[in-house]
Amino acid sequence: MKRFVYILVIISLLFSAGFAEEAENNNELDFTPKGKLEIKDKGNDDGTGVNVFFRPQNKPEEVKYYLLRVYYKSVSEDNLAAQYRIENKDRRYKFNVSLQKRRKHPYPNSRKGVARVYVSNEKGEAVKAFLTESTNTSASWFNINKLSAFMGVLLFLLFVYIFIKQARRGVEFFIRKIPGLEELDNAVGRATELGKPIYYIPGIGTTSRIATLASLNILAPVTRKVAKFATPLKVPNRDPVVMSIAQDVVKEGYMAEGRPDLFNSNDVFFLTRQQFAFAGAVSGLFKREKPGAVFLLGKFYAESLIFAETANDVGAIQIAGTDSVSQIPFFIAACDYTLIGEELFAASGYLSGDPLIVGTMKAQDYLKAILIVLLFIGIILNIFDIDIITKYILQR
Amino acid sequence: MNFWKRRLPLALTVIYGLAGFAMQIIPALNGYRDIQNSWMPILFGFSIAIGVASLTKYHFTKMRRQPEERVYSIITFISLVVMAVAGLIGMSQDGGVFTKLFDNLFSYVYVPLQATIFSLLAFYITSAAYRAFKVSEWISTLLLVSGFIVMLGRVAFGPLMVFGKLSEWIMAVPTVAAMRGLLIGIGLGIMATAIKIILGIERSYLGGE
């Protein structure tokens, strides 16, 4: 009898626990989930961005967590672009969502974004969906954030047109002396007198870097100067594409001076694509061959100082230049001459004296002057809390 | 010849340069920019073949003409072949002996070698700083004084904390001002060079005038 009572008690306890759980589940559904959901085209993009705003209208005690899911095109697991777990802190939430990830069509001009909000449990699972909103997005045909840059380019083109026209009429423009480029003849001459080779390193950048192209533009006049003295010129490369271009530039340089016999394709060579392996290989070449002059022009990173110090160690005259702001101090400290910042881009026109290129340098100066004036006006206006220049011109 | 070596590359530069510019300011063309970017690995694949051919030719010539430097070329060839074979065969045998060989060579030879070269920078910085700080002109003195303050500021404690504040100010105000000035010049220089190349005004990179 006693055993029977025990069994009854256990069974009744189990039942009561089951009922309690059911009652708890019913409690979750006892309220009506409420909130305000908005989904808007982000605009000014390729039609892949949407902004989703959600404002919970339940108290945190009622719903602690929500789950926001954003879909591309329609509500389906395959189209899920992003999901966010939102802790109800009784404020408005904003999310920038890209529909790009779940793009089914290659490049549609318009897309549809769907946002759905669920009540979520502690585990982060969706319990019940209660709000759904959608919007159509479209690709923009002009990025308004790049308006200033666009206007700057147009202005620059106008200046280029004016100065090239003047250059063609024979107007001579003043260019201040750049010591590094003035010393180019001396560097080549010194290497020739010492009977040592000249090394030209066009950086470790690829051809997509403008600094690399600027370096290749300088390589042409350097080769012509070298060809006059028949001094060996060696160009180690880190990028095979840059190497191919450099080979052509050097070959044409020798041909332009009537010395195609001096060109040896082995003098413009590829070493390795790895940054420090390249640094080690070039340093080794410097140590063994002891060049008379070293040109370090192009895109450089942490290896810049390894090159500059090794070249200094072997007694080479160094002319360096890069657009990497963090490497310029190293070059200034270690090299004999440094082309600082924009001087690297001006070098080609400076050396060739081509009136068309000099004309564009002049256009660059005028644009810089306009920028300086704008900066000053912006600073003065900002003092008086007027941010029209900084907000709408300089930041766009 | 003139067409293949000059006009065609120039025409392609103008077309792709203008297209690149348009893709920057027209968001609707972003998809095409993605396609164009996806061509890069193809170019990269071909360029590696050119690079290996150049490297092989360079070292073969060097082995013939400079016997005293033959040993470096032999090491280069052995490294090239072993890494290439281990990598290529290892790709198809996950967890096999070649994969392990490649991983070991990469982790215990290549990575330490890279780190060694990188760590040389510490010594080079010291020797370069010594030369830069040598007091020969008033500007070197200025550099020496500001360098001294910044170095002291980095390890400052107690009453020396004043150098910490001064160091922060030097790094945040005059240094940033100078760097921003450089950046403006560099930015304009990049834009000017890009436009010169796109418009065909600058053609030196094509090998000649």
Interface residues (C-beta under 8 A of the other chain):
Chain A: N44 D45 D46 G47 T48 P106 Y107 N109 A139 S140 W141 F142 N143 K146 A149 F150 G152 V153 F156 L157 V160 I164 I210 A211 L213 A214 L216 N217 I218 L219 A220 P221 D239 P240 V241 M243 S244 I245 D248 V249 K251 E252 G253 M255 A256 S265 N266 F269 F270 L271 T272 R273 Q274 Q275 F276 A277 A279 G280 G284 R288 A302 L305 I306 A308 E309 N312 D323 V325 I328 F330 I332 A333 A334 I340 G341 E342 L344 F345 A346 S348 S352 D354 L356 I357 T360 M361 A363 Q364 L367 K368 L371
Chain B: K5 F21 Q24 I25 I26 P27 A28 L29 N30 G31 Y32 L43 S47 I48 I50 G51 V52 S54 L55 K57 Y58 T61 E69 Y72 L113 Q114 I117 F118 L120 L121 Y124 I125 S127 A128 A129 R131 A132 M179 L182 L183 I184 G185 I186 L188 G189 I190 M191 A192 T193 A194 I195 K196 I197 L199 I201 E202 S204 Y205 L206 G207 G208 E209
